[in-house]
Amino acid sequence: MQGNHSSNFENSAKLQTFTFAFRSSLSDKLKLVFQCKEILDCEDVLIEIFLELPLKDVLRLKCVSNQYRRIISDPLFGYLYYKNNPVTHSLSGFLLYHSCWPFNSRHNFVYLDQPHNLPRNPFGSLIDFDENSGIHRIWSCNGLFCLWLARHKIATCDFYICNPTTYKSIKLPNLSRPSNSRILSMNIAFDPKMSPFYKVVCVWVHVQNYCFSVYSSESKMWRHTNASLDVKLNDTYLFKKGVFWNNSLHWISRNGPFLRFEIDNECFGTMPMTEILGKNQAKTRNIQYFGVSNNRLHLVERHNGTDTSLEILELQEDYSRWISKFQIRLSTMFRLPVGLNEHFKMMIHWVLRPHAGNSFGFVVSSSYSTIWICIYNGAVHVKRLRLLHRGMDMSQFKWYRSHQFFKTLTAV
């Protein structure tokens, strides 16, 4: 018994020594590993060490050996790494993408951290393009991207799931469906806190019905659900931007009810809608943003088309109602000349709701600038953010063309 205790103590002390040494330079780390056969023979010890490393070092270690690549590429390792380093999975920036058919696209990047920490083009190195191919549409969720790759001359389209952090991508298997149907959206459902796997919900139209199919990264298969909607009665959903929250996908509408799709049960759930205000006959919602921050679902609406006064709404977790949390007039922060407010174009890319207090943060674009606005205890702080392409008109990137970029080791 005493010998076992002594052996356990030696192993524990050895692991602490290795972990401490791994916080030095990468070259020293590699020398230490190759000099110690015990580490090479014990993958459990390697995993414990890798979980303590910065993300950039973990990514570099994938190039050392096939063993390291296999360990780090395992979906379970990505899940454990997030659990051990939740701060790593933080928002790094925004990919703004706008595609005009055929293949006349524009994109930009908004940096929240230092530019060298982000890839210059988060999808350019993942898929081989030619003059007849282009990205038609993008969906994203917690660091994973779904790209709709269209080919003009041969009239086909493929869908890829990509992880820009690891520079890995896979082509989704073809979804079996009627030839006269068409795909509307491919929404990713992924929460790194809950599972190492993700799902993709495809919304497609056949005859007069919206149909819903689910792909699982665990089974690598598509599954048709029993959920469907009548197109004639529900033709106003903004399927181009589904938001994943509370283990459900959510879609909003400009002049109809909102929609919620429960991922596990593969059925529709309750979803309250906001009041439609307006003086015109159409009476449509003027939606400026729809997204998640700190596990809260937010909706931003503008109730006056010639003003920049916005209302920030927050959905109760039990889906009982929307609550008005904040009202703000952003035009004053841009110091616009008098009389230009009615021509003012402003796009919101992100709304940050801190865990405590009544403060808010915004990432907002106007014309050729993008700024970070923080409102705390009545004080306003403004910071100009860096862009990948300067001088580009940022007003073309509406809220549903903005994609949050998280660093993640999630395997695709």
Helices and strands as residue ranges (DSSP letters): H 2-21, H 26-35, H 37-41, H 43-50, H 55-61, H 66-73, H 75-84, G 86-88, E 91-100, E 104-111, G 115-117, E 133-141, E 144-151, E 156-163, E 168-171, E 182-189, E 199-206, E 209-216, E 221-230, E 243-245, E 248-251, E 259-262, E 267-269, E 287-293, E 296-302, E 309-315, E 322-329, G 330-334, G 341-343, E 347-352, E 360-366, E 369-376, E 379-384, E 386-387, G 394-396, G 399-401, E 402-406
